[in-house]
Every structure is written in structure tokens, then in C-alpha cells.
Amino acid sequence: MKLKKEYLGSKVWSRILERMILVEEGKEKLYEQLGINYIFETKLPKLIKKRDVKSRKKRNKHTDSDSK
């Protein structure tokens, strides 16, 4: 995981250690274990585009509530 550029060299609060931690490159595992997840860049999920989805066929017969 990559760190956000705006957090490099800054201090962030750790709830587990109850103190400020200096953010440096190479210590990503430590920050992840401490629960400081907001300093990481997130990857957006790949969304399915509407043109790629197969549409279902509509029924030709209408169902009647009075059917036997």
C-alpha cells in the first residue's frame, strides 16, 4: 500500500500507542498494524459499465391474478 503524499513527514495520532507518530516511507506495515488506515491511498473498485451488462429478456405473457 502506498502512503498519501500529504502525510509524508507529518505526525499522526495513534489510538493504540496514545501518542503522535511520524510518518515515514518504509514503515507501512507498522502503520497498518497500528490502525492508521486513513494515511494510505485507496484503490477504487473496477465498476461494471452498463454497456457491458447483458439485459434480460422481458416476458411476453402477462400473468393474471384470476388465472386457474
Backbone as JSON, one array per atom type, in Angstrom:
{
  "sequence": "MKLKKEYLGSKVWSRILERMILVEEGKEKLYEQLGINYIFETKLPKLIKKRDVKSRKKRNKHTDSDSK",
  "N": [[0.84, -1.17, 0.0], [0.44, 2.25, -0.7], [1.56, 5.33, 0.72], [-0.19, 8.39, 1.33], [0.79, 11.42, -0.21], [0.54, 13.84, 1.16], [0.74, 13.17, 3.83], [3.33, 12.31, 4.31], [6.17, 12.79, 6.25], [4.75, 14.11, 8.2], [3.07, 14.27, 11.42], [0.93, 11.9, 12.92], [-1.91, 10.87, 14.89], [-1.9, 8.06, 17.01], [-4.16, 5.76, 18.16], [-3.76, 3.4, 19.53], [-1.13, 3.47, 20.64], [-1.38, 5.86, 21.88], [-0.12, 8.32, 21.27], [1.7, 10.69, 19.2], [2.8, 9.84, 15.92], [5.49, 9.85, 13.66], [5.25, 9.98, 10.21], [6.82, 8.01, 7.88], [8.41, 6.78, 4.9], [8.55, 3.27, 4.12], [7.72, 2.18, 6.49], [5.22, 1.11, 6.34], [3.9, -1.26, 7.1], [3.92, -1.13, 9.9], [2.26, 1.12, 10.39], [-0.13, 0.13, 9.39], [-0.63, -1.97, 11.18], [-0.98, -0.49, 13.49], [-3.4, 0.63, 13.01], [-3.77, 2.92, 11.55], [-5.22, 3.8, 9.04], [-6.14, 5.77, 7.34], [-4.11, 7.18, 6.14], [-3.25, 5.95, 3.91], [-3.29, 5.45, 0.34], [-6.21, 4.66, -1.44], [-7.48, 2.13, -3.55], [-9.81, 2.35, -6.09], [-12.7, 0.35, -6.67], [-13.15, -1.69, -9.59], [-15.62, -0.78, -11.66], [-18.61, -2.1, -13.15], [-19.56, -1.39, -16.36], [-22.53, -0.09, -17.85], [-22.98, -0.78, -20.5], [-21.68, -3.16, -20.77], [-23.15, -5.06, -19.47], [-25.37, -7.74, -19.81], [-28.67, -7.53, -20.89], [-31.78, -8.61, -19.55], [-34.33, -10.62, -21.03], [-37.65, -9.51, -21.58], [-40.77, -10.73, -20.37], [-43.23, -12.09, -22.53], [-45.77, -12.97, -22.01], [-48.4, -12.0, -19.96], [-49.03, -12.25, -16.55], [-51.95, -13.2, -14.88], [-54.03, -12.3, -12.19], [-56.35, -13.71, -11.82], [-56.01, -16.25, -12.77], [-56.35, -19.8, -13.45]],
  "CA": [[0.0, 0.0, 0.0], [1.19, 3.5, -0.78], [1.18, 6.41, 1.62], [-0.57, 9.63, 0.66], [1.9, 12.37, -0.22], [0.36, 14.92, 2.14], [1.06, 12.7, 5.17], [4.75, 12.02, 4.44], [6.88, 13.77, 7.07], [3.89, 14.74, 9.2], [2.76, 13.44, 12.57], [-0.47, 11.49, 13.04], [-2.23, 10.32, 16.2], [-2.13, 6.63, 17.12], [-5.03, 5.47, 19.3], [-3.23, 2.26, 20.26], [0.0, 3.92, 21.44], [-1.79, 7.11, 22.51], [0.88, 9.36, 21.04], [1.88, 11.06, 17.8], [3.76, 9.02, 15.18], [6.0, 10.5, 12.46], [5.01, 9.13, 9.04], [7.97, 7.89, 7.01], [8.32, 5.69, 3.94], [9.17, 2.04, 4.54], [7.1, 1.7, 7.74], [3.8, 0.93, 6.04], [3.39, -2.39, 7.88], [3.71, -0.63, 11.26], [1.08, 1.99, 10.39], [-1.28, -0.73, 9.17], [-0.85, -2.68, 12.44], [-1.46, 0.47, 14.47], [-4.76, 1.02, 12.65], [-3.78, 4.25, 10.93], [-5.52, 3.44, 7.66], [-6.52, 6.92, 6.52], [-2.94, 7.77, 5.5], [-2.94, 5.16, 2.72], [-4.09, 5.66, -0.86], [-7.12, 3.56, -1.66], [-7.78, 1.82, -4.94], [-11.24, 2.28, -6.33], [-13.06, -0.91, -7.32], [-13.46, -1.6, -11.01], [-17.07, -0.82, -11.8], [-19.15, -2.68, -14.38], [-20.25, -0.38, -17.14], [-23.85, -0.52, -18.24], [-22.97, -1.36, -21.83], [-21.11, -4.5, -20.68], [-24.1, -5.95, -18.8], [-26.4, -8.29, -20.69], [-30.0, -7.23, -20.38], [-32.68, -9.75, -19.54], [-35.48, -10.51, -21.92], [-38.9, -9.31, -20.88], [-41.78, -11.75, -20.65], [-44.28, -11.72, -23.47], [-47.06, -13.3, -21.41], [-48.73, -11.29, -18.73], [-49.68, -13.12, -15.57], [-53.22, -12.67, -14.43], [-54.32, -12.71, -10.83], [-57.53, -14.59, -11.87], [-55.69, -17.46, -13.52], [-56.77, -21.05, -12.81]],
  "C": [[0.9, 1.24, 0.0], [0.65, 4.52, 0.22], [0.76, 7.63, 0.81], [0.56, 10.64, 0.82], [1.77, 13.44, 0.85], [0.68, 14.49, 3.57], [2.54, 12.38, 5.37], [5.45, 13.14, 5.21], [6.02, 14.46, 8.11], [3.65, 13.76, 10.35], [1.27, 13.16, 12.6], [-0.68, 10.84, 14.41], [-2.5, 8.82, 16.1], [-2.98, 6.36, 18.35], [-4.47, 4.34, 20.15], [-2.08, 2.69, 21.18], [-0.28, 5.18, 22.24], [-0.7, 8.17, 22.45], [0.98, 9.63, 19.55], [3.0, 10.21, 17.18], [4.18, 9.81, 13.94], [5.86, 9.54, 11.29], [6.23, 9.19, 8.13], [7.75, 6.72, 6.05], [9.04, 4.46, 4.48], [8.58, 1.45, 5.81], [5.6, 1.46, 7.56], [3.16, -0.18, 6.88], [3.05, -1.94, 9.31], [2.44, 0.21, 11.34], [-0.2, 1.18, 10.2], [-1.63, -1.49, 10.46], [-1.37, -1.76, 13.53], [-2.87, 0.98, 14.15], [-4.87, 2.41, 12.07], [-3.99, 4.05, 9.43], [-5.81, 4.64, 6.76], [-5.33, 7.57, 5.83], [-2.54, 7.03, 4.22], [-3.84, 5.56, 1.55], [-4.96, 4.44, -1.07], [-7.35, 3.37, -3.15], [-9.29, 1.7, -5.08], [-11.56, 0.96, -7.02], [-13.4, -0.69, -8.79], [-14.97, -1.8, -11.17], [-17.47, -1.42, -13.14], [-19.91, -1.59, -15.11], [-21.55, -0.95, -17.68], [-23.85, -1.19, -19.61], [-22.4, -2.78, -21.84], [-22.08, -5.52, -20.08], [-25.13, -6.43, -19.8], [-27.76, -8.02, -20.07], [-30.86, -8.49, -20.47], [-33.82, -9.51, -20.5], [-36.74, -10.33, -21.08], [-39.88, -10.4, -21.27], [-42.8, -11.22, -21.65], [-45.66, -11.95, -22.87], [-47.23, -12.53, -20.12], [-49.4, -12.25, -17.77], [-50.91, -12.42, -15.05], [-53.48, -13.15, -13.02], [-55.52, -13.66, -10.77], [-57.25, -15.87, -12.63], [-56.05, -18.7, -12.74], [-55.65, -22.02, -12.74]]
}
